[in-house]
Amino acid sequence: MIKASVYIICKNEEKHIRRVLESVKDFDQVVIVDSGSTDDTLNIAKSYTDKIYHRDFTDYADQKEYAKNLCKNEWVLNLDADEELSSGLKNEIEQTIVNNDADGIEVLISSMYLGSFNKYGRFIKRIRFFKKDMGSYPKKLVHESINFNGRVKKSKNFIYDYGSNEISTHINKINSYSGLRAVEKFEKNKKSSFLKLAFLLPIAFFKSYFIRRNFLNGKKGLIVSINLAFYAFLKEAKLYEFEILKK
């Protein structure tokens, strides 16, 4: 067994959770924090671990901090229920534990979209494997990330993300996440900008399609870049909506 704990937060992930649990079945501990699944998620999870906890959802950062603190091992790995740990990254994790040549790994994340994983452009990078006592989640409603104090090395291998394969799923996430980001900005007394409303969408598209080289991914790269640009616009538009309707 790999001497590390895995923690996963989830709700209604019967479509994906078996895949991620299968990919980490040789880890010493797997902790699942569920926020009220009504499908077959928990029944599937029970065949892999008995460390299953219920906690009403607060926000992503708070939920993950709670799950992380339930882990018993020095080393922890965070995965989402719709992800999968690659065998190559698993080997990197094992070597890091043995060699103790870093306190955390900044991991490459490749997303499946319209049936295949992106091959070009810039990949998302997150610290996902680390010594538990060296990392924590600061308060954040969405796009949570670890505040980390330690030696970090970069992975050569991937976590695979299956959660946004379909356009409708991607759009639903964009709608949800843009609202949460607008709430964060509004609560910090940030104001919407006419210039951002006017120019953020084309600038965000240019950045995604050209600077991050999504044009190399063909039609899918074009669709992704347009969606991401709309996400950038929605965050600003919803902030303006809060200013008008929530005062």
Secondary structure in CASP SS format (residue, H / E / C, confidence):
PFRMAT SS
TARGET T0000
AUTHOR 0000-0000-0000
METHOD secondary structure of the structure
MODEL  1
M C 1.00
I E 1.00
K E 1.00
A E 1.00
S E 1.00
V E 1.00
Y E 1.00
I E 1.00
I E 1.00
C E 1.00
K C 1.00
N C 1.00
E C 1.00
E C 1.00
K C 1.00
H C 1.00
I H 1.00
R H 1.00
R H 1.00
V H 1.00
L H 1.00
E H 1.00
S H 1.00
V C 1.00
K C 1.00
D C 1.00
F E 1.00
D E 1.00
Q E 1.00
V E 1.00
V E 1.00
I E 1.00
V E 1.00
D E 1.00
S C 1.00
G C 1.00
S C 1.00
T C 1.00
D C 1.00
D C 1.00
T H 1.00
L H 1.00
N H 1.00
I H 1.00
A H 1.00
K H 1.00
S C 1.00
Y C 1.00
T C 1.00
D C 1.00
K C 1.00
I E 1.00
Y E 1.00
H E 1.00
R C 1.00
D C 1.00
F C 1.00
T C 1.00
D C 1.00
Y H 1.00
A H 1.00
D H 1.00
Q H 1.00
K H 1.00
E H 1.00
Y H 1.00
A H 1.00
K H 1.00
N H 1.00
L C 1.00
C C 1.00
K C 1.00
N C 1.00
E C 1.00
W E 1.00
V E 1.00
L E 1.00
N E 1.00
L C 1.00
D C 1.00
A C 1.00
D C 1.00
E E 1.00
E E 1.00
L E 1.00
S C 1.00
S H 1.00
G H 1.00
L H 1.00
K H 1.00
N H 1.00
E H 1.00
I H 1.00
E H 1.00
Q H 1.00
T H 1.00
I H 1.00
V H 1.00
N H 1.00
N C 1.00
D C 1.00
A C 1.00
D C 1.00
G E 1.00
I E 1.00
E E 1.00
V E 1.00
L E 1.00
I E 1.00
S E 1.00
S E 1.00
M E 1.00
Y E 1.00
L C 1.00
G C 1.00
S E 1.00
F E 1.00
N C 1.00
K C 1.00
Y C 1.00
G C 1.00
R C 1.00
F C 1.00
I E 1.00
K E 1.00
R E 1.00
I E 1.00
R E 1.00
F E 1.00
F E 1.00
K E 1.00
K H 1.00
D H 1.00
M H 1.00
G E 1.00
S E 1.00
Y C 1.00
P C 1.00
K C 1.00
K C 1.00
L C 1.00
V C 1.00
H C 1.00
E C 1.00
S C 1.00
I C 1.00
N E 1.00
F E 1.00
N C 1.00
G C 1.00
R C 1.00
V E 1.00
K E 1.00
K E 1.00
S E 1.00
K E 1.00
N E 1.00
F E 1.00
I E 1.00
Y E 1.00
D E 1.00
Y C 1.00
G C 1.00
S C 1.00
N C 1.00
E C 1.00
I H 1.00
S H 1.00
T H 1.00
H H 1.00
I H 1.00
N H 1.00
K H 1.00
I H 1.00
N H 1.00
S H 1.00
Y H 1.00
S H 1.00
G H 1.00
L H 1.00
R H 1.00
A H 1.00
V H 1.00
E H 1.00
K H 1.00
F H 1.00
E H 1.00
K C 1.00
N C 1.00
K C 1.00
K C 1.00
S C 1.00
S C 1.00
F H 1.00
L H 1.00
K H 1.00
L H 1.00
A H 1.00
F H 1.00
L H 1.00
L H 1.00
P H 1.00
I H 1.00
A H 1.00
F H 1.00
F H 1.00
K H 1.00
S H 1.00
Y H 1.00
F H 1.00
I H 1.00
R C 1.00
R C 1.00
N H 1.00
F H 1.00
L H 1.00
N H 1.00
G H 1.00
K H 1.00
K H 1.00
G H 1.00
L H 1.00
I H 1.00
V H 1.00
S H 1.00
I H 1.00
N H 1.00
L H 1.00
A H 1.00
F H 1.00
Y H 1.00
A H 1.00
F H 1.00
L H 1.00
K H 1.00
E H 1.00
A H 1.00
K H 1.00
L H 1.00
Y H 1.00
E H 1.00
F H 1.00
E H 1.00
I H 1.00
L H 1.00
K C 1.00
K C 1.00
END
